[in-house]
């Protein structure tokens, strides 16, 4: 795995990120932007779930771009209640699409908790985004109504912040079937379950973004 430090623009702001590229040279590879949890509660791109997903995606031959929302770490600006953060995620997606290592037609977005809300709001109608995934996402009711791209939710059975039942209700409004997977004994913070979450997301994005027969499914374990 190769990790590259990036600084990129969102309007007048400088945002910091890290691009993780698979170790094996497969030519242009799919890529996924990762959105971290709530900035006002300690969320940043070094979050335990975000790092685990980076590792699993790279093992599956998929690039991952994690970044800090505005006002977090070395990223400029201030928290914007999810609105400006959508612009941040959109800017990260553009940066990823323009990298020479990336197949620009095979992009996904993933978010955790608050980052899941940003992911769904930004990616639902974005033509660049071919697949969406979220772990314990904060939901805007009706956000997936009419969405016709692959969507995958992961929830913990003991999550008292975002109930799994809310996720099942949300995917019911999609044009195409969305998927919800509930992990037993996991709560909203996912300590001890990170590798499991990473493998499940890597399998989803492998199916959604790799051409059939070319994705390295055997690497997922």
N, C-alpha and C positions, 0 to 999 in steps of 0.2 A: 504494500500500500504506500502510495506517495501522498504526502500532505503538503499543500501549498497555502501560504498565507496570502490573503487577498484584501485589497481595499477597493471599494467600488462606490459609485455615486448613486444617490437617490435624490433627484433635484439638486439642491445646494448642500446636501448632507454627505459626509463620508461615512460609509458603513464598513465594518470589519467582518471578514469571513475566513473560512478554511475550506479548501477544496480537497476532497479525498478521491484519489484516482486508483483504480485496481492495479495490482502489481503486474498481472499478466497482460501483455500487449495483445489486444483483440481488435486493433483499429479503433474506429469511432464507437463509443459505448453509450448506452442510455444514461441519463442523469436525473437525480432527484434533489430538489431543494427541501431543506429541513427547517421547520419553524419552531422555536423554543417556547417554553411556558411563560407565564405572566411575568413581565419585567419588574413589577412592583412587589412581587413575592419571591424574588431571588432567581427568576428564570433567566437563563442565558444559554449560549451555544455550547457550553461545557456540561450541560445537564446529563444525568446518567442515562436516560432513555435516548436522547439525541446521539450520544457517543456510541451506544450499543447499536443503533440503527445504522450509523455510518459504517461501522465495522462489518455488519452483516451484508449491507449492500455491496461493499467492496469485495467481499468474499464471493458474492454472486456475479461479479463482473460489472457492477453498476457504480457510476460515480456519484458522490454525495457532496452537496454544498451546504454546510451549516454556517450560520451568520448571526450576528447580534442585531436585534432590532434597534431602532433609534433610541439614544439615551442609555444604552447598555454597553458596558465595557468601554472600548475605544470608539464606538459608533457615536456620531454627533447627534444633536437634537434632543428631544424630550418625548416621553411617553405620550401617545396620541389616542389612547382608548380604543385601539384596533383599527382606526381609519388610516392613519399614516403608516401603520405597520403593514397594511395591505400593499401600499406603494413600495415599502421596503422589500417585501416578498416578491413583488413583480419585478423590481430592479435586480434582485438576486437571480430570478428566472432568466432574465435577459442576459446577464453575465454568463450564466451557465450555458445558454443556447449558443453564445458566440465563441465559446472555447473550441479550439481546433480538435480537442480530444473527444468532443461530445457529438452524438447524433442528435441534431436539433429537433428532429421529428419524433423523438422518443423521450419525452420529459414528463416527470411526475412531481408532485408536491406532497409533503407529509408534514403534519404538525402534531404537537402534544399539548393538550389542555387548551390554554389561551391560543397557543400556536395552531391548534386544530381549528379553532374558529377563524383565524386569519387565513389558513389554508383553504377552507371551504368557501369563504367569501370571495377570495381572490381567484381561486382556481375553477369555480363552478362554470363560468362562462368564458374562460380564457382559452383561446384556440390552441395555444402552445401546450397546454396541460392535457396530457392524454390519460392520466390516472391520478386519483386522489386517495390519500389514506390519512387517518387520524387516530391517535391514541388518547382515550379519555377526553374527547373534544368538548369544549364549551359550545353549546348549540344555540344558533339563532333559529327559532321555529320557522319551518318551511324553507330553509336554506337549500335543500336538495330537490325541491319540487321541480320536475321537468328535466333534471340533470340526466344526460344520456352517455356518461362515460363511467368506466369502472371506479367504484368507491368501496373502500374497505375500512371498517371501524374495528378497533380492539378496545375492549372494556374489561375492567376487573370486577369480579363478582362482589367484592367488598368495597367498591368505590361509592363513597357517600357524598361525592361532589357532583358527579355525572352518572346517573343511574343507567344501567344497560338498557332498561325498557325505553328510555328516551331515544336511544340510538336506533332501536328496532322501529319505533314509530317514524323516525325521520327517513330511513331508507325506503319505507313503504310508499313514499310520495315520489320516488324516482321513476323515470321512464324505463330505465333498465334496472334489473335487480341489483341492489347493493348488498354487501355482506357485512354482518356483524359477528365477531367472535368474542366470546366471554371466557376469560382466563380465571379459573377457580383460585380463590385465596389471595388474589391480588387486589390492592387498593389503588387509590389515585396516584400514588407516588412510585409504585412499581419496583421497590427495592427487592432484589433477589429474583426478579422476573425479567430483567432487561434482555438477557440473551434470547429468551423465548420470544419476546416481542420483536426483537431484531430479526430472528429467523422467519417469523410469520410475515413481516413486512417485506423482507427480501423475496420470499416466495411469491407474494402478491405482485410486486413490481417486476419480477422476472416474467411472470405470466402476462402482465399487461404491456410491458415495454419491449421485451425481446421478441424477435421473430420466432414463431413456433419452430422448435427443433434446434435453435441456436443458443438459447439461454443455458447457463451452466448449472442446471438444477441439481446435479450430482454434488455440487459443492455446499449445498445448504445444510446438510446433516439432519 
